[in-house]
Amino acid sequence: QVQLVESGGGLVQAGGSLRLSCAASGRTFSMTIVNWFRQAPGKEREFVAQIGSTGGTYYAGSVKGRFTISRDTAKNTVYLQMNSLKPEDTAVYYCHVGPDWGTGTLVTVSS
C-alpha cells in the first residue's frame, strides 16, 4: 500500500552533519504522522523524532537540539537533519508511517 525509501546515510566524523530523506509512494505525508527510529548493533530499535499531522514535532531527549524533522508535502518526503553528530548516533535509521517501515539507511559516526 505504501513504500518508504530512506536515503542520505553514510560515514561522517563526530561533530559533522547529515540529512536523511524518507520518500513515500502510495500515500501522501499530508495529514500523516511520520516517525524516525534507529537501531544500533545489538540494541533495540528506539524512537528518534516525530512530525505530526499538523506539523508539530517531538524528539527523543538524546537528540533534541541536534536533530530536526521536517516535511516537504509537494515532494512527499520527510527529512531528518542531524547536526553535531556523536559516535553514539551510529545506527540504522528507519522511517515509520503507521504500520509501514522503510528498509533503513546506515549512519556511521567516527570519532
Buried (B, 14 or more C-beta within 10 A) or exposed (E): EBEBBBBBBEEBEEEEEBEBBBBBEEBEBEEBBBBBBBBBEEEEBEBBBBBBEEEEBEBBEBBEEBBBBBBEEEEBBBBBBBBEBBEEBBBBBBBBBEEBBBEBBEBBBEE
